[in-house]
Amino acid sequence: MELKTNIFTITEANNTIYDLSEKYVAKTVIAFKIVGSNEVLITAGELGENFIRLDPTEVSLGDTIKVVFKTETAASQEESLHIRLAKLEQTISKLEENNKILEEALKNRVNITAFQAWISLLEKKLGINLVDVTGSVTSTLTRLRD
């Protein structure tokens, strides 16, 4: 990333949005009002791309403003692309692992016929009806659970 500076004078009293010379990196914009030989920190809202908004209560017509911000160089853009690609590769490998787990779970699931046979066996052993005619849990099972 490269540090850039824009200096300009407020020429319109009602204008609070300013266009910087280059696109800035988010959360890197700092604005100062130049008062004599001093620089006073002022509020600069980032609007995206290369636009900022200055607080109208802190600036007035004729003020000189200095804005410092970082820009992405070609090398940093390429580096961030490599980082994003690495994260995508990690995400894809996690998704592939999850798919294998889900496929294994599908292979090991109990089909409805086997499940109904198991329920029937349990009902005979316990001497109660676990599922009524409508397919919902019976009140007998609810009482046993409580």
N, C-alpha and C positions, 0 to 999 in steps of 0.2 A: 504494500500500500504506500501511496505517496501523499505527503502533506501539501495542501494547496492553500493559497490565501487570495481572497478577493477583497478589494477596498473600493467603496463607492460612497457617494454623497446622496442623502435623501433629497430628491428634487420635487417630489409630489407629496403633499401632506396626507392625502387619503390612501396612498398606496402602501400596503403592508406586506405584499407578496413580492419576493425578489427572485430573479433567475441567476443562479451562479454560473460560472464559466464552464463547469464540468459536472457530471453526475457524481454525487457523493455516496459514500458508504453509510448505511443507516447508523444512527446514534454516534456520529462523529462530528457533527456541526457545532461550532462554538462561535458566538458573535460578541463583538466588543464595540462600544461607542468610544471613539477617540476624543478625549477632552484634553486639549493642550498636548502635553507630552505623556499623559496617562491613558490607559485603556480600562474602561469600565465594562464589566461583564453584563450583557443584556440577554433577555430570553429570545431564543430563536427556535421556532417550531419547524420540524422537518415535515415537508409535504410530499416528499418522494422525488425520484429522478434528480433534478438539479434545482428544485424550487424550495424556498424557505419562507416562513412568515415571521416577521418581527413584531414584537409587542408594541402597539401604537402608544401606549402610556410611557414607554421608555425611550422613544425616539421622536424627534421633531424635525421640521423642515430645516435643511442645511447641515444636519449632523453628518459626520463622517463615520462610516461603519466599516469595521474590519471583520471578515468572516473567515474562519479557519476550518478546514474540513479535510477528510481523507478521501482519496480516490483509489479505485482499484487499478492496478497496473495489469498488463497482459499476463505477467508471471503469476500474480496473485489470483487472477481469474482462472488460470490453468490449474493452479494448486487447489483452489476451491472445487473445481470440476473433478479433480482426482479424489478429493475427500468425499464428495457426493457419490462418485462411482463406487468407492470402497464401502460406503454405507448401504448403497443399493445392493451390492454383492452380499453383504451380511444379511440384509433383509430377505433376499431371495433364498439364501441357504437356510434361514430359519423357516421360511414358508415351505421349502422342500422337506425339511424335517417334520414339520407339522402335518404335511400331506401324507408322509409315510406312516405316521402314527395313526392318522384317521383311516388310511387304507387298511392297516392292521386291525383296527377296531371294527371296521366293516366285515373283515374276514372272520372275526371271532364273535360276532354278535349271534344271539340266539334267535332263531326264526320263531314265528308266531305259533306254529304247531308244537314245537318243543316247549315253549313257554306255557302254553295252555295245558300240556301234559304235566308239567311241573306244578302248576297251580292245582290241577285236579288231584295230584298225589298229595300235596300239602293239605288240601281240604279233607281228603279221606283220613290222613294221619291225625289231623287236629280235630276232626269231627265238626267242622264249621264251614260255612260258605264264606269264602274270601271275596268273591265277586258275584254280584247279583245278576239278574237277567239283562239289565241295561248296560252292564259292563263297568259299573262304578263300584267302589269299595263299599261293602255292606256295613251296617251299623254294628254287627257283631265284631268285626275287625276293629272298628273304631273304639269299641268298649275294651277290647283286649289291649289296645295300644295305650289307653289312658290308665 
